[in-house]
Amino acid sequence: MILASIEAFNQSPPEGGIRFVFTAAEELGCLGVQQLVKTVNNMGRASAIIVAEPTANLPATGHKGALYLNAVTTGLTAHSSMPGLGINAIYKAARAIVKVSDFKFDAEKIPCLVFLQLMLEK
């Protein structure tokens, strides 16, 4: 990020200079940037942004995206001496998880991300 910023600055110095902002825990729901927004009152303005992602040190344009699901299962309690009278919600949840793990997304593959995946598998 620092070298990219220096290069960008040398080509066309941005009005207002350069500001470095580093965050962490972005893979877990952008926790770092959320904390930054909550605690910093004035982030200022930017005419450009450089986003660093340590993916085998290969630049790529795109994002793998994410899908977060919330699920609720219900059951029916029963006495341990007669479990057949109940409905086990945990078993329902387990079956649902197995079905989700077998789901095949019908999505267009982004060429630069396919290339990046191949490079990381080497």
URKA-V532260 format. One record per residue. N is the residue number from 0. SS is DSSP state (H for helix, E for strand, L for the rest). PSI is psi in whole degrees, 0 to 359 (* if undefined). BURIAL is b if it has 24 or more other ideal C-beta (glycine too) atoms within 12 Angstrom, else e. Layout:
BEGIN
N:SS:PSI:BURIAL, N:SS:PSI:BURIAL
END
This chain:
BEGIN
0:L:319:e, 1:H:314:e, 2:H:319:e, 3:H:322:e, 4:H:317:e, 5:H:315:e, 6:H:315:e, 7:H:319:e, 8:H:319:e, 9:H:325:e, 10:H:317:e, 11:L:93:e, 12:L:123:e, 13:L:145:e, 14:L:128:e, 15:L:358:e, 16:L:203:e, 17:L:140:b, 18:L:129:e, 19:L:131:e, 20:L:117:e, 21:L:134:e, 22:L:168:b, 23:L:170:e, 24:L:33:e, 25:H:335:e, 26:H:343:e, 27:H:37:e, 28:L:27:e, 29:L:43:e, 30:H:322:e, 31:H:313:e, 32:H:328:e, 33:H:317:e, 34:H:321:e, 35:H:314:e, 36:H:323:e, 37:H:327:e, 38:H:341:e, 39:L:122:e, 40:L:319:e, 41:L:102:e, 42:L:350:e, 43:L:193:e, 44:L:155:e, 45:L:142:e, 46:L:348:e, 47:L:163:e, 48:L:142:e, 49:L:121:e, 50:L:123:e, 51:L:135:e, 52:L:115:e, 53:L:70:e, 54:L:83:e, 55:L:24:e, 56:L:30:e, 57:L:126:e, 58:L:142:e, 59:L:149:b, 60:L:120:e, 61:L:181:e, 62:L:142:e, 63:L:341:e, 64:L:177:e, 65:L:154:e, 66:L:120:e, 67:L:129:e, 68:L:142:e, 69:L:133:e, 70:L:148:e, 71:L:132:e, 72:L:151:e, 73:L:158:e, 74:L:195:e, 75:E:121:e, 76:L:150:e, 77:L:158:e, 78:L:146:e, 79:H:341:e, 80:H:346:e, 81:H:61:e, 82:H:337:e, 83:H:343:e, 84:H:350:e, 85:L:174:e, 86:E:117:e, 87:L:111:e, 88:H:331:e, 89:H:320:e, 90:H:321:e, 91:H:315:e, 92:H:318:e, 93:H:317:e, 94:H:321:e, 95:H:319:e, 96:H:317:e, 97:H:318:e, 98:H:318:e, 99:H:321:e, 100:H:337:e, 101:L:355:e, 102:L:134:e, 103:L:117:e, 104:L:133:e, 105:L:77:e, 106:L:147:e, 107:L:135:e, 108:L:134:e, 109:L:119:e, 110:H:316:e, 111:H:330:e, 112:H:327:e, 113:H:316:e, 114:H:315:e, 115:H:319:b, 116:H:317:e, 117:H:320:e, 118:H:322:e, 119:H:334:e, 120:H:345:e, 121:L:*:e
END
